Amino acid sequence: MPSYKSNQDGFVYSLENVSKTYKTNRGTVDALKNVSLKIKNGDLVSIQGPTGGGKSTLLQILGGLDRPTSGEVLLDDENLAKKNDAALADIRADKIGFVFQTFNLIPTLTAQENVEMALVPQSVSDDERRDRASAALASVGLAERAGHLPSELSGGQQQRVAIARALVKSPEVLLADEPTGNLDEGTRDEIVAVLEKLHKEQGITLIIVTHDSQVAKRAKTHLRIEGGSVSVTSR
C-alpha cells in the first residue's frame, strides 16, 4: 500500500471554516456552516443527521466531488478547495475510494472487470491490473465470483464488488455513503464486518454516512450534522 504524508499531528483531513451554500428556487440553502474539524489518519468515522442536514454535502467535499463556497479542505497538505478539476480527478484516482448505496457496477462487465476499471486512470499494466483486481476480490471473499455479472450476484455480493473496486487503488481514504442502505439486516452486518476488517488490516481512514445507528456505533469518531452545523464526539 502506498505511503502518504498526512497533515501535521497525524490528521489526514483538516477543515477550517467550511461553508457550502446552494441557490434554489426557494432561496438560499446553507448546507454547511463554518465547519471546522480534523480527522485522524486511520480513523473510523460515522456521519449522521436528518435528511437534508448536510451529510452527503460534507462527504462530497471530503471526496473532492464538490468544492466549498468558502473555507479550506486539506487532504494531507493539499487544499482541495483550490484544486482545478483535473487535479481533483488525479487526487480521487490515487487517494480516495468511494462506496455508495447504489452499487454503481457496470452491468455488462464481470466482477473482475468492474474492479479492474478503477485502475484504468492509474495506467498500470494489464497483468498488474488483473492481479490487483483478483487480490481485491479475494480480500472481500469473492474470489470464486470474479467471472460473474452483477445480475448474477446478490445485493451483498454486489456491494462487496463495489468495496473491492474502491480498495483496489490502495486509497488512503474510503468514503462510504449509506453503504448498507439497500441491504437487509443480516447482509448489513456482513458488509460492516468487511469494511471494519479492511479498515483494521490496511489502516485506511474510513468515513461512513449512515442512518443506521447499529452501523454508526462501530465508529471511533461520530459526526452529527444538523442544519449545516457539525458536532463531534469520540470514544
C-alpha atoms as a printed R data frame, in Angstrom:
    type eleno elety resid chain resno       x       y       z
1   ATOM     1    CA   MET     A     1   0.000   0.000   0.000
2   ATOM     2    CA   PRO     A     2   1.379   3.472  -0.857
3   ATOM     3    CA   SER     A     3   2.750   5.644   1.917
4   ATOM     4    CA   TYR     A     4   1.082   9.046   2.186
5   ATOM     5    CA   LYS     A     5   2.151  12.146   4.046
6   ATOM     6    CA   SER     A     6  -0.558  13.209   6.485
7   ATOM     7    CA   ASN     A     7  -1.116  16.705   7.828
8   ATOM     8    CA   GLN     A     8   0.856  17.733  10.894
9   ATOM     9    CA   ASP     A     9  -0.124  15.878  14.077
10  ATOM    10    CA   GLY     A    10  -1.322  12.853  12.084
11  ATOM    11    CA   PHE     A    11  -4.513  14.319  10.650
12  ATOM    12    CA   VAL     A    12  -5.487  13.192   7.163
13  ATOM    13    CA   TYR     A    13  -8.225  15.856   6.884
14  ATOM    14    CA   SER     A    14  -8.280  19.370   8.285
15  ATOM    15    CA   LEU     A    15 -11.315  21.562   7.579
16  ATOM    16    CA   GLU     A    16 -11.315  25.237   8.501
17  ATOM    17    CA   ASN     A    17 -14.471  27.388   8.359
18  ATOM    18    CA   VAL     A    18 -16.005  25.354   5.547
19  ATOM    19    CA   SER     A    19 -19.359  26.583   4.258
20  ATOM    20    CA   LYS     A    20 -21.424  25.409   1.309
21  ATOM    21    CA   THR     A    21 -24.341  27.430   0.018
22  ATOM    22    CA   TYR     A    22 -26.788  26.428  -2.708
23  ATOM    23    CA   LYS     A    23 -29.200  28.705  -4.514
24  ATOM    24    CA   THR     A    24 -32.606  27.192  -5.231
25  ATOM    25    CA   ASN     A    25 -35.948  28.432  -6.490
26  ATOM    26    CA   ARG     A    26 -36.984  28.799  -2.857
27  ATOM    27    CA   GLY     A    27 -33.942  30.827  -1.882
28  ATOM    28    CA   THR     A    28 -30.512  30.125  -0.421
29  ATOM    29    CA   VAL     A    29 -29.722  26.881   1.390
30  ATOM    30    CA   ASP     A    30 -26.770  26.685   3.790
31  ATOM    31    CA   ALA     A    31 -25.785  23.023   3.540
32  ATOM    32    CA   LEU     A    32 -22.678  23.564   5.692
33  ATOM    33    CA   LYS     A    33 -21.997  26.474   8.041
34  ATOM    34    CA   ASN     A    34 -18.437  27.317   9.109
35  ATOM    35    CA   VAL     A    35 -17.454  23.711   9.737
36  ATOM    36    CA   SER     A    36 -14.036  23.236  11.337
37  ATOM    37    CA   LEU     A    37 -12.830  19.742  12.206
38  ATOM    38    CA   LYS     A    38  -9.922  17.346  11.916
39  ATOM    39    CA   ILE     A    39  -9.940  13.639  11.106
40  ATOM    40    CA   LYS     A    40  -7.049  11.482  12.230
41  ATOM    41    CA   ASN     A    41  -5.196   9.286   9.800
42  ATOM    42    CA   GLY     A    42  -6.562   5.730  10.091
43  ATOM    43    CA   ASP     A    43  -9.712   6.789  11.982
44  ATOM    44    CA   LEU     A    44 -13.152   5.190  11.621
45  ATOM    45    CA   VAL     A    45 -15.726   7.978  11.392
46  ATOM    46    CA   SER     A    46 -19.513   7.919  11.144
47  ATOM    47    CA   ILE     A    47 -21.651  10.805   9.944
48  ATOM    48    CA   GLN     A    48 -25.307  11.021  10.949
49  ATOM    49    CA   GLY     A    49 -28.074  13.578  10.907
50  ATOM    50    CA   PRO     A    50 -31.506  14.333   9.465
51  ATOM    51    CA   THR     A    51 -32.226  14.218   5.739
52  ATOM    52    CA   GLY     A    52 -31.044  17.421   4.124
53  ATOM    53    CA   GLY     A    53 -28.798  18.236   7.057
54  ATOM    54    CA   GLY     A    54 -25.568  18.306   5.044
55  ATOM    55    CA   LYS     A    55 -24.211  14.741   5.391
56  ATOM    56    CA   SER     A    56 -23.783  13.975   1.701
57  ATOM    57    CA   THR     A    57 -22.545  17.504   1.023
58  ATOM    58    CA   LEU     A    58 -19.762  17.034   3.561
59  ATOM    59    CA   LEU     A    59 -18.825  13.657   2.097
60  ATOM    60    CA   GLN     A    60 -18.727  15.080  -1.438
61  ATOM    61    CA   ILE     A    61 -16.452  17.896  -0.309
62  ATOM    62    CA   LEU     A    62 -14.164  15.440   1.511
63  ATOM    63    CA   GLY     A    63 -14.036  13.380  -1.681
64  ATOM    64    CA   GLY     A    64 -13.257  16.275  -3.990
65  ATOM    65    CA   LEU     A    65 -16.554  15.789  -5.813
66  ATOM    66    CA   ASP     A    66 -17.665  19.283  -4.822
67  ATOM    67    CA   ARG     A    67 -15.980  22.447  -3.574
68  ATOM    68    CA   PRO     A    68 -16.980  24.548  -0.578
69  ATOM    69    CA   THR     A    69 -18.301  28.044  -1.085
70  ATOM    70    CA   SER     A    70 -15.674  29.187   1.413
71  ATOM    71    CA   GLY     A    71 -13.090  27.686   3.718
72  ATOM    72    CA   GLU     A    72 -10.191  25.244   3.455
73  ATOM    73    CA   VAL     A    73 -10.313  21.461   2.979
74  ATOM    74    CA   LEU     A    74  -6.888  19.911   3.464
75  ATOM    75    CA   LEU     A    75  -6.310  16.295   2.485
76  ATOM    76    CA   ASP     A    76  -2.784  15.705   3.701
77  ATOM    77    CA   ASP     A    77  -1.172  19.004   2.688
78  ATOM    78    CA   GLU     A    78  -3.330  19.682  -0.376
79  ATOM    79    CA   ASN     A    79  -6.205  22.158  -0.266
80  ATOM    80    CA   LEU     A    80  -8.988  20.501  -2.249
81  ATOM    81    CA   ALA     A    81 -10.935  23.761  -2.314
82  ATOM    82    CA   LYS     A    82  -8.258  25.349  -4.501
83  ATOM    83    CA   LYS     A    83  -7.645  22.487  -6.936
84  ATOM    84    CA   ASN     A    84  -8.902  22.535 -10.518
85  ATOM    85    CA   ASP     A    85 -10.995  19.694 -11.931
86  ATOM    86    CA   ALA     A    86  -8.033  17.822 -13.415
87  ATOM    87    CA   ALA     A    87  -6.072  17.956 -10.152
88  ATOM    88    CA   LEU     A    88  -9.103  16.777  -8.172
89  ATOM    89    CA   ALA     A    89  -9.578  13.874 -10.575
90  ATOM    90    CA   ASP     A    90  -5.956  12.823 -10.029
91  ATOM    91    CA   ILE     A    91  -6.346  13.016  -6.243
92  ATOM    92    CA   ARG     A    92  -9.529  10.931  -6.356
93  ATOM    93    CA   ALA     A    93  -7.841   8.356  -8.588
94  ATOM    94    CA   ASP     A    94  -4.858   7.992  -6.270
95  ATOM    95    CA   LYS     A    95  -6.036   8.651  -2.729
96  ATOM    96    CA   ILE     A    96  -9.809   8.262  -2.366
97  ATOM    97    CA   GLY     A    97 -12.116   5.266  -2.712
98  ATOM    98    CA   PHE     A    98 -15.904   5.609  -2.871
99  ATOM    99    CA   VAL     A    99 -18.701   3.187  -1.935
100 ATOM   100    CA   PHE     A   100 -22.329   4.202  -2.471
101 ATOM   101    CA   GLN     A   101 -25.764   2.931  -1.507
102 ATOM   102    CA   THR     A   102 -26.409   2.071  -5.144
103 ATOM   103    CA   PHE     A   103 -23.595  -0.223  -6.149
104 ATOM   104    CA   ASN     A   104 -22.933   1.550  -9.485
105 ATOM   105    CA   LEU     A   105 -21.499  -1.550 -11.122
106 ATOM   106    CA   ILE     A   106 -21.381  -1.721 -14.912
107 ATOM   107    CA   PRO     A   107 -23.971  -4.430 -15.711
108 ATOM   108    CA   THR     A   108 -22.204  -5.768 -18.816
109 ATOM   109    CA   LEU     A   109 -18.868  -6.295 -17.036
110 ATOM   110    CA   THR     A   110 -17.924  -9.146 -14.720
111 ATOM   111    CA   ALA     A   111 -16.979  -8.556 -11.104
112 ATOM   112    CA   GLN     A   112 -13.313  -8.815 -12.089
113 ATOM   113    CA   GLU     A   113 -13.720  -6.304 -14.913
114 ATOM   114    CA   ASN     A   114 -15.664  -3.869 -12.724
115 ATOM   115    CA   VAL     A   115 -12.840  -3.851 -10.198
116 ATOM   116    CA   GLU     A   116 -10.176  -3.517 -12.888
117 ATOM   117    CA   MET     A   117 -11.886  -0.385 -14.224
118 ATOM   118    CA   ALA     A   118 -10.830   1.538 -11.110
119 ATOM   119    CA   LEU     A   119  -7.181   1.093 -12.112
120 ATOM   120    CA   VAL     A   120  -7.516   2.456 -15.638
121 ATOM   121    CA   PRO     A   121  -6.714   6.068 -14.565
122 ATOM   122    CA   GLN     A   122  -3.525   4.816 -12.885
123 ATOM   123    CA   SER     A   123  -2.176   3.432 -16.167
124 ATOM   124    CA   VAL     A   124  -0.912   0.169 -14.678
125 ATOM   125    CA   SER     A   125  -0.052  -2.787 -16.893
126 ATOM   126    CA   ASP     A   126  -2.704  -5.325 -17.894
127 ATOM   127    CA   ASP     A   127  -1.084  -8.041 -15.789
128 ATOM   128    CA   GLU     A   128  -0.838  -5.837 -12.710
129 ATOM   129    CA   ARG     A   129  -4.412  -4.676 -13.149
130 ATOM   130    CA   ARG     A   130  -5.672  -8.280 -13.283
131 ATOM   131    CA   ASP     A   131  -3.574  -9.349 -10.310
132 ATOM   132    CA   ARG     A   132  -4.613  -6.445  -8.133
133 ATOM   133    CA   ALA     A   133  -8.295  -6.852  -9.009
134 ATOM   134    CA   SER     A   134  -8.145 -10.562  -8.194
135 ATOM   135    CA   ALA     A   135  -6.483  -9.820  -4.851
136 ATOM   136    CA   ALA     A   136  -9.091  -7.156  -4.037
137 ATOM   137    CA   LEU     A   137 -11.963  -9.556  -4.759
138 ATOM   138    CA   ALA     A   138 -10.277 -12.201  -2.609
139 ATOM   139    CA   SER     A   139  -9.971  -9.694   0.241
140 ATOM   140    CA   VAL     A   140 -13.779  -9.299   0.317
141 ATOM   141    CA   GLY     A   141 -14.413 -13.044  -0.030
142 ATOM   142    CA   LEU     A   142 -15.427 -13.101  -3.698
143 ATOM   143    CA   ALA     A   143 -12.516 -14.764  -5.449
144 ATOM   144    CA   GLU     A   144 -14.772 -17.508  -6.772
145 ATOM   145    CA   ARG     A   145 -17.306 -14.998  -8.179
146 ATOM   146    CA   ALA     A   146 -14.849 -12.976 -10.267
147 ATOM   147    CA   GLY     A   147 -16.352 -14.110 -13.577
148 ATOM   148    CA   HIS     A   148 -19.972 -13.349 -12.662
149 ATOM   149    CA   LEU     A   149 -22.008 -10.404 -13.913
150 ATOM   150    CA   PRO     A   150 -23.680  -8.122 -11.354
151 ATOM   151    CA   SER     A   151 -27.080  -9.609 -12.218
152 ATOM   152    CA   GLU     A   152 -25.750 -13.000 -11.110
153 ATOM   153    CA   LEU     A   153 -24.773 -11.696  -7.672
154 ATOM   154    CA   SER     A   154 -26.823 -10.922  -4.582
155 ATOM   155    CA   GLY     A   155 -27.077  -7.369  -3.240
156 ATOM   156    CA   GLY     A   156 -24.488  -8.079  -0.592
157 ATOM   157    CA   GLN     A   157 -22.127  -9.595  -3.139
158 ATOM   158    CA   GLN     A   158 -22.545  -6.604  -5.433
159 ATOM   159    CA   GLN     A   159 -21.647  -4.283  -2.565
160 ATOM   160    CA   ARG     A   160 -18.565  -6.400  -1.866
161 ATOM   161    CA   VAL     A   161 -17.539  -5.926  -5.507
162 ATOM   162    CA   ALA     A   162 -18.053  -2.187  -5.070
163 ATOM   163    CA   ILE     A   163 -15.849  -2.244  -1.972
164 ATOM   164    CA   ALA     A   164 -13.169  -4.202  -3.841
165 ATOM   165    CA   ARG     A   165 -13.343  -1.662  -6.664
166 ATOM   166    CA   ALA     A   166 -12.815   1.155  -4.166
167 ATOM   167    CA   LEU     A   167  -9.916  -0.580  -2.424
168 ATOM   168    CA   VAL     A   168  -8.039  -1.903  -5.463
169 ATOM   169    CA   LYS     A   169  -6.397   1.516  -5.857
170 ATOM   170    CA   SER     A   170  -4.911   1.222  -2.339
171 ATOM   171    CA   PRO     A   171  -6.519   4.530  -1.348
172 ATOM   172    CA   GLU     A   172  -5.651   6.491   1.741
173 ATOM   173    CA   VAL     A   173  -9.305   7.278   2.453
174 ATOM   174    CA   LEU     A   174 -12.502   5.271   1.888
175 ATOM   175    CA   LEU     A   175 -15.729   7.292   1.792
176 ATOM   176    CA   ALA     A   176 -18.963   5.315   2.089
177 ATOM   177    CA   ASP     A   177 -22.382   6.923   1.561
178 ATOM   178    CA   GLU     A   178 -25.112   4.716   3.103
179 ATOM   179    CA   PRO     A   179 -23.246   1.534   2.052
180 ATOM   180    CA   THR     A   180 -25.809  -0.716   3.772
181 ATOM   181    CA   GLY     A   181 -28.924   1.275   2.878
182 ATOM   182    CA   ASN     A   182 -30.175  -1.229   0.281
183 ATOM   183    CA   LEU     A   183 -29.352  -4.349   2.305
184 ATOM   184    CA   ASP     A   184 -31.242  -6.466   4.822
185 ATOM   185    CA   GLU     A   185 -30.081  -6.648   8.427
186 ATOM   186    CA   GLY     A   186 -28.043  -9.821   8.055
187 ATOM   187    CA   THR     A   187 -26.278  -8.610   4.924
188 ATOM   188    CA   ARG     A   188 -25.737  -5.216   6.548
189 ATOM   189    CA   ASP     A   189 -23.768  -6.847   9.342
190 ATOM   190    CA   GLU     A   190 -21.673  -8.789   6.825
191 ATOM   191    CA   ILE     A   191 -20.789  -5.640   4.863
192 ATOM   192    CA   VAL     A   192 -19.941  -3.674   8.013
193 ATOM   193    CA   ALA     A   193 -17.718  -6.545   9.145
194 ATOM   194    CA   VAL     A   194 -15.924  -6.483   5.768
195 ATOM   195    CA   LEU     A   195 -15.374  -2.730   5.998
196 ATOM   196    CA   GLU     A   196 -14.109  -2.968   9.588
197 ATOM   197    CA   LYS     A   197 -11.749  -5.809   8.713
198 ATOM   198    CA   LEU     A   198 -10.246  -3.923   5.777
199 ATOM   199    CA   HIS     A   199 -10.031  -0.731   7.822
200 ATOM   200    CA   LYS     A   200  -8.027  -2.505  10.526
201 ATOM   201    CA   GLU     A   201  -5.829  -4.577   8.234
202 ATOM   202    CA   GLN     A   202  -4.976  -1.825   5.751
203 ATOM   203    CA   GLY     A   203  -5.028   1.209   8.037
204 ATOM   204    CA   ILE     A   204  -7.410   3.088   5.780
205 ATOM   205    CA   THR     A   205  -9.272   6.127   7.056
206 ATOM   206    CA   LEU     A   206 -12.922   5.045   6.777
207 ATOM   207    CA   ILE     A   207 -15.719   7.642   6.786
208 ATOM   208    CA   ILE     A   208 -19.317   6.373   6.651
209 ATOM   209    CA   VAL     A   209 -22.535   8.334   6.181
210 ATOM   210    CA   THR     A   210 -25.347   6.244   7.655
211 ATOM   211    CA   HIS     A   211 -28.872   6.456   9.054
212 ATOM   212    CA   ASP     A   212 -28.288   3.153  10.838
213 ATOM   213    CA   SER     A   213 -27.284   3.576  14.476
214 ATOM   214    CA   GLN     A   214 -26.043  -0.022  14.570
215 ATOM   215    CA   VAL     A   215 -23.502   0.911  11.907
216 ATOM   216    CA   ALA     A   216 -22.653   4.296  13.406
217 ATOM   217    CA   LYS     A   217 -21.868   2.939  16.866
218 ATOM   218    CA   ARG     A   218 -18.920   0.963  15.432
219 ATOM   219    CA   ALA     A   219 -17.091   4.232  14.710
220 ATOM   220    CA   LYS     A   220 -14.385   5.738  16.903
221 ATOM   221    CA   THR     A   221 -15.398   9.264  15.918
222 ATOM   222    CA   HIS     A   222 -19.000  10.344  15.403
223 ATOM   223    CA   LEU     A   223 -20.064  13.460  13.494
224 ATOM   224    CA   ARG     A   224 -23.600  14.763  13.875
225 ATOM   225    CA   ILE     A   225 -24.781  17.245  11.239
226 ATOM   226    CA   GLU     A   226 -27.947  19.275  11.682
227 ATOM   227    CA   GLY     A   227 -28.784  22.406   9.735
228 ATOM   228    CA   GLY     A   228 -25.270  22.545   8.326
229 ATOM   229    CA   SER     A   229 -23.560  22.585  11.734
230 ATOM   230    CA   VAL     A   230 -21.327  19.728  12.912
231 ATOM   231    CA   SER     A   231 -20.765  18.344  16.411
232 ATOM   232    CA   VAL     A   232 -18.036  15.787  17.115
233 ATOM   233    CA   THR     A   233 -17.842  13.043  19.741
234 ATOM   234    CA   SER     A   234 -15.108  10.438  20.111
235 ATOM   235    CA   ARG     A   235 -14.583   7.289  22.119
